[in-house]
Amino acid sequence: METELTPPPAREPLAATVAALLPRARTELAELVAFRSVADPAQFPRSECEAAAGWVADALRAEGFEDVTLLDTPDGTQSVYGHLPGPAGAPTVLLYAHYDVQPPLDETAWASPPFELTERDGRWYGRGAADCKGGLIMHLTALRALEEHGGVPVGVKMIVEGSEEQGTGGLERYAEAHPELLAADAIVIGDTGNFRVGMPTVTATLRGMTLVRVRVDTLEGNLHSGQFGGAAPDALAALIRLLDSLRSEDGSTVVDGLVTDEVWDGLEYPEQDFRKDARILDGVELIGSGSVADRVWARPAVTVLGIDCPPVVGATPSVHATARASVSLRVPPGTDAAKATELLVAHLESRAPWGARVTVEQVGQGQAFRADTASPAYEAMARAMRAAYPGEEMQTAGMGGSIPLCNTLAGLYPEAEILLIGLSEPEAQIHAVNESVSPEELERLSLAEALFLGDYAVSRTG
């Protein structure tokens, strides 16, 4: 017996419902933002992440999700899973977000407390508001809107990760060990964003990443700089020289053996727009060569994330015996992250000045990702975004960041269509102080997702 096709909900009543749900979305986002869920116990207690995971599990149960489970992943964190059964014969869609967040950095630099959602100038400010607690709220709002218009027309699996920002790979390893758990016909990753506010965008590529810690040792202990300085090798100076070897004169990334001249073929990123988005100071030049899109979407990028050294206040006149740094390397699609890690380690070990002892420890790694934008799911999303953003066509862009789970899912479920959308447009300033989300984008993308699920159900069933 053939399954009877149900027309997807019309735009206008669905849009009105999403708009009416926005106050609830704000309340729940405020509750989620209040959890200081940084998945690093050295910075915040694990209980904050556990409380956030519990909130997510309760929210899924309240929406009728079954088999809601806190997954203990191999990296010691918890991800939240739930299943919402759909009509007979309907496709299954996996919705992804993560509840862990980046550290707030300098809390005194925030215009409002980082873990207190605050409305200002038409935006909602708080750590995780866009990346990616807002992504979870987007999913919930879309599902609630559909429930009020005949029910959710697809089966839904929800996975909300607890350690995405740490890059420790816990959920990837869990999924590999339980390959049936996240199987779906389509996967919507709610952790990227529009190229610009009001410009509906799907992300076609993600750079992969590797994260290492490098340690330099030169002495058995610190020495008086007056007595020994000038001949005794300074570990901090050696580290600075070592890190400098990772860039050419124009600031381009240099890692021996790594290809660094790829070209981006797609939506361009005007330099003046990039300067504004990145808040580059007047008179300061961009680094690297090629177009901006080449540099941020198609080429590797090295970043020194931190250095262990004495602060200026309280520093003593010493030649340092040991120094450490955390180094991130983003790698574009087409470059194997494991190979890039080998090249980065070899480069650092071979460039040690003055015979300094260099030790490199790998901390995290994730592969780059490239989506199939010609799939039926992308056609359905294009129709949904056209309806949610009247007068606008869906754009396809790259993203310089990494979501390692995408490649894992693509490998486990090669037939699944993977789409990347989200709330992290440039004004959101994710990973920086004063992160924020646009409530208008939350509303429009929730509507787009609801329309997509309705359209996708009909097109797949048909």
C-alpha positions, 0 to 999 in steps of 0.5 A: 500500500502506497503512503499517502503524500501530505502537502508540506505546510504553507509558508504564511501560517508556518511563519506566523507560528515561528514568530509566535514561538520566538519569545519561548526561544529567547527564554530557553536560549537564556537558560542554556547560555547560563550554563558555563559549559566549557568542556575543559575541566581545567577551566570550568567544573564538569558539572556545568556541562553535565547540567547543560546536557541534562537540560537538553535531555529534558527538552527533547523528552518534553517534545516527545523524543524517545530513547533520550540518552546521555552518551558517555563518549570516549573523551569523557564528555556527554552527548545527548541523543533522542529519536522522534519517530515519523510517519510510516515510510517517511525519511529520517533526518538527523539534526545536529548541534552542540551545547559546549562552548568556547571559554569566555576569554577576558570576561571583563572585556564583555559589555554584558556578562558572557553567561547571561543572555542580554539584548542590546541593539537588536541582538542577543549577547552571550557565550554560545548564543550563536555557536551553537546553543542557538543552533539547538534552539533553531531545531526545537523551534522548527519542530514545534512549528511543524507540530502545530501544523499537522505534525513533524512529517519526517523521522527525526534523530537529534544529536547534541554534542558535548565536546565539539569546541575541544576537538577531542573526537569523542562523538566521532569515536562513539559514532564509529563504534555504534554506526546504526545510531545516527544513520539517516537519509539527510543530516542537517548540521546547525553549526555554520552560518549565513555569509551575511545577515539576511543572505541565506547560505549553505556551507559547502566546505569546511577546513580540517584541523590539527592541534598540537602543543610544542615544548622547547627545553634549553636549560636545566632551570632558569638562569639570571639574565645578567650573569648568563644572558648572551650565551645561555640559550633562552627557551622562550626566544627559541620558541619565538623563532620556531613559531616564526618559521611557520609564516613567510614574509607576507604572513602566508602559512609555511609548513614544509611539504604542505600545499599552500596555493589552492584557489577557491572557486565560488562565492567571493569575499570582498576584502573591504567586507572581510576587513569590517567583519574581522575588525582589522585596525586602520593601516594594518594589512591582511596577511597571505596571498591570493583572494580572501576566499582563497586564504580563509576557505581553500588554503591552510592557516596556522594560528598560535593559540597560546604561549606559556610564559611569565606575564609582564607584571611580576616577571623576573630577569631570567633566561628561560629554561622551558617554553610551550605553545599551542598551535592550530593548523587548519587544512582545506578539503583535499588535504589529509589532516593526519598527513598535515599533522605529520608535516607540521610535527616534522617542520617544528622538530627540524627548525629548532634553533641552537640545538634546542630540544623540541617536543611536539604533542598532538592534542586534536585532529579532524578531517576537512569536509566537502558537501555534495551540493547537487543532491535533492536535499540541497534543492529542497533547502534552496526552496525553503530558504527562498521562501524564508528569505523573500527575494533572496536565493540560497548562496553556497560558501566555504567556512574556514572552521572545522566540524570533524564529525561531518567527515565521520558521518559522511564515511559512515553513511555515504548515501546520506545528504549532509547540509550545513546551516546555522546562526554564526554569521560574521556579526555573531563574533563567535569564539570572541568576546561579545558573541551574539545572535540575531533573533531575526536570523534565528526566526528565519532559519527556524522557518527555513528548516521547518519548510525544508523538513516538510518539502523533503518529506514529500520529495523523498516519499514521492 
